[in-house]
């Protein structure tokens, strides 16, 4: 009997949430938008102090090399 090895889809992998630079609490992902270059821009917001922080998403193809 053969075993099936399933790999999670990239969209099912958890997105790491950064710490707020002001109050050091975990930020919440509020939006994924198109970046200026290839990676998408992820926008996080702190529910405690309202700080908004954006950073480009990691490119899974480039990081696998």
Secondary structure, DSSP 8 states (H G I E B T S, - for coil): ---------GGGS-----B-TTT--B-EEEEEE--SSSS-EEEEE-TTT--EEEEE---HHHHT-
